[in-house]
Every structure is written in structure tokens, then in C-alpha cells.
Amino acid sequence: MAQEGSAGLAVSLLEGEAVGDLRATERPSMSDSDLNKRYLKEGVRIVTEQARYPLNQILTMFTDTFVTESGAREAKYKRDPEYQRRHRWDGGRKSRLIESFLMNVPVPPIFLYEYDLARFEVMDGRQRLTALMEFYNDDLELEGLVYWPELNGRVYSRLPSTIRDGIDRRYLSSIILLNETASDEEQAAALKKLVFERLNSGGVRLSGQETRNAVYNGPLNDLCLDLSHNTALRSMLGTPLPSETYFATDDGDDDAGDREPVDASVDEFGVKVTDPGRRLYEAMDDVEIVLRFFAYRHIDQFPAGLNKITEFLDKFLQRGNKFPAKTLNEYRQLFESNISFWFQAGGSDAFRVKGNNRHFSKIAFDALMFASSRLTQEQRAALSEDPEAVRNTIEEMYGEHGVEFGGRKTNIADVRRRNKLAINALGSALTMVQN
């Protein structure tokens, strides 16, 4: 099925890829009387309850499972490592949390979402739960304690009995967003997103993809996470692999600014991992870049263009999570073949615009990946035989139309112009190669 933009640039959608209307939400102006009526009619209220968990029961509670109707065993409390941010606490951060409980220093509550009756997801506080579970499982050796340095090097079972009893008397508080808050799945996702964003607004601001990862988790989101590990993409971004532990903090207390810069290093796949790349990875910007490629195929259905990119990506991901497995498999092949094409053509600099500090340009990525994805496999293969021709035509395009790729032009007309420029550039390169 072909989707036609007003500029006449056809996008061949895959079977099962249609997402419907993605236009930005517009709220009409309303009188006070109308506002009062809306308030009474919609009646949207966040329904919560509070709970307190004894610390010495955390390990049992959060490893508790139940048997589903299908006979599968699932966790009662979901603590999926990919659910929240990519931050990981180091031993010092975990130990200081234990010291806070020991001294009865107030610790913020964790936040749970009841996705089904008495079934919960951890929206905020996974790092605290992980630290407590490791502590009670004797997997955390205390270190870096400030007021109790005498306890450094000890695990829970080796603490003096009175100190163990003192910690066991403490509680971890929680706030639970209840299932009955929303009337349907779409409203539940919207309210969950609202709560998650407000919950984190007092600390370090979450990136758009970090919020999406928490609120719109699903098959397409998982695919984007997986493809963000693509070696060619990582080479362009300088991002690490998940196994390369990156210690930071959670819960609005990020001390990233205190870390010493990390020198570039080459990993086992030959990727030069950089400190900017680590920051991209931390904010999940690499995952968003993958999502942009898929969403951009539907940009003509979002007249606001890139001016409201967050809303565009939110809506697309929410609907894309319902794509059939066949469509997602084709998405994987489409991304991998196109990112490989550009890596062959330009290496790690493929999406860097001359005069733009030679940084990775999302706008260049959008247009070039869009243009190459319209080519047949045979056409991309022909161009791959002469990468210099591709590089030269793209550099000529930047030289003549650099202002279009400067990052300030984001409305839908600008998007279409860049798409056409990129398509024409590849067309010229193809003509050169074939003659």
C-alpha cells in the first residue's frame, strides 16, 4: 500500500503497518462554564493507595510469583531491567541507601502501577528495591559508608544482631496507582505517562524515550531497544553495549556531573565508545533514533512535522506496539539493511553534516534513511559498489542546501523538502553508478 505525501513522495507501507490519524491533539478554547462541564463530565481522577513494606520482607515480596490461567508462572511485581532507565547504582550508592535506613533517614516512596488486579509494575524505585534485595540476600557488601564506616565490608548476615534488628524494623513506603483509575487501555497509558512524568519532574528530567520506555513498553519498543545495539549504529553514536555497566543514579538524584570524563575506548566489536555516546545511551537517545526511522515513514500523517516530535513518537509507538509479528520482522530487516548501507557509504560519519560540528545529525538521519529505504535492494547494492559516489552527492547536497539541515527547520514543509533533496541526491548517485 502506498501512502502519498503532498510533495508526491510515496512511501510503501508494509502489510499491517497502517496507524491511522496521528495528528497533534488540539484543545479548543473554552469558557469557564464549558470547563466546569468538562470537569464534571470526564471525571478523570487518579486513584491511588499507600502501603508500607517491612524491609525484611522485601526479598520475599518482590520475588513472589503466581500461576496464570495458561499455566505460566509470572512475577507478582514486575521489575523488568529494561522497564525503567538504563542507570545502574554502584555498590557505594546501594550501601548509602542501607545506611539511610539504619539511621532512619526519610527515603522517598517507591511508585507502583497496578496493571491488573493485585499485579504490579515498578514505575519508580527499582534501584532501591534491587539494593534491598541484594542486601538481604547477602549479595551486597557494604562500602563507602559515611556515618558507619565500621560496617564497611560486611554483608547483612554478618552485621551485629542489634543493628540487623534495627534495620529490619524499618519500612519502605509505596504509592500505588490503581487499575480503576482509567476506563480503557488508551486512557490508562495517557494517565500513566502523566503520573510518570510528574513523578520525575522534581529531579533529573527524563528524556522522551525514557518515559516512552516506561509507559509504552511493548513489541515495537522491544524491537527498538534491540536494534539500538546494532554495531553500525553504535559506531555512528559511540554508544556502549548493555554489558558495559554504566553506573549512575536513580530517583531524581543523578550525580553524572561529578563523574570524571571517560576516554574513548574500543570495545570487542571495534566500536569506539565515547563519553558523549555513553550519555546518549544513558538517556536512551539511541533507542529514540531507531524509533524515529520507523515513525518517520508516517510523517505525512502528522501535519505538525517535527515541531511536536515527542507527541508524534508517543502516538506512533503506542499504536506500533500492536503491529503483527510479521510487520515487526520486516521492520527489523528494513532498519538493518538501511543502516548497513549508510555505514558502508560513510562509516561512523555517515549522518554528520559538514559545518554542524560534525556531530550525528538526527535531521540528516531522518532524511537519508527515508530516502534509502525507498530504494530496492538491488539499487542499494549497486550504490554500495561505489560508496564514494554516494558520499560526493550527499556532500554536494549539504553544500548547496546546508541551511535545510541546520536543525532549525522543523515544520512539515521543511521535512518534505529534505526528503526530496535526499531522494534526488541518491537518484543522482545511482545514475552515475549505472552509467
HELIX and SHEET records of a PDB file:
HELIX    1   1 ASP A   32  GLU A   42  1                                  11    
HELIX    2   2 LEU A   55  GLN A   57  5                                   3    
HELIX    3   3 ILE A   58  MET A   61  1                                   4    
HELIX    4   4 GLY A   91  LEU A  102  1                                  12    
HELIX    5   5 ARG A  126  TYR A  136  1                                  11    
HELIX    6   6 PRO A  149  LEU A  151  5                                   3    
HELIX    7   7 TYR A  156  ARG A  158  5                                   3    
HELIX    8   8 SER A  161  ASP A  168  1                                   8    
HELIX    9   9 ASN A  179  THR A  181  5                                   3    
HELIX   10  10 GLU A  185  ASN A  200  1                                  16    
HELIX   11  11 GLY A  208  VAL A  215  1                                   8    
HELIX   12  12 PRO A  219  LEU A  227  1                                   9    
HELIX   13  13 THR A  231  LEU A  237  1                                   7    
HELIX   14  14 ALA A  256  ASP A  258  5                                   3    
HELIX   15  15 ASP A  275  GLU A  282  1                                   8    
HELIX   16  16 ASP A  285  TYR A  296  1                                  12    
HELIX   17  17 ILE A  299  GLN A  301  5                                   3    
HELIX   18  18 GLY A  305  LYS A  308  5                                   4    
HELIX   19  19 ILE A  309  GLY A  320  1                                  12    
HELIX   20  20 ALA A  325  GLY A  346  1                                  22    
HELIX   21  21 GLY A  347  ASP A  349  5                                   3    
HELIX   22  22 LYS A  362  SER A  373  1                                  12    
HELIX   23  23 GLN A  377  SER A  384  1                                   8    
HELIX   24  24 PRO A  387  HIS A  401  1                                  15    
HELIX   25  25 GLY A  402  PHE A  405  5                                   4    
HELIX   26  26 ILE A  412  GLN A  434  1                                  23    
SHEET    1   A 2 ALA A   2  GLU A   4  0                                        
SHEET    2   A 2 ALA A  10  SER A  12 -1                                        
SHEET    1   B 5 THR A  48  PRO A  54  0                                        
SHEET    2   B 5 TYR A 171  LEU A 177 -1                                        
SHEET    3   B 5 ILE A 110  ASP A 116  1                                        
SHEET    4   B 5 ARG A 119  ASP A 124 -1                                        
SHEET    5   B 5 TYR A  77  LYS A  78  1                                        
SHEET    1   C 2 THR A  65  VAL A  67  0                                        
SHEET    2   C 2 ARG A  73  ALA A  75 -1                                        
SHEET    1   D 2 SER A 265  VAL A 266  0                                        
SHEET    2   D 2 LYS A 272  VAL A 273 -1                                        
END                                                                             
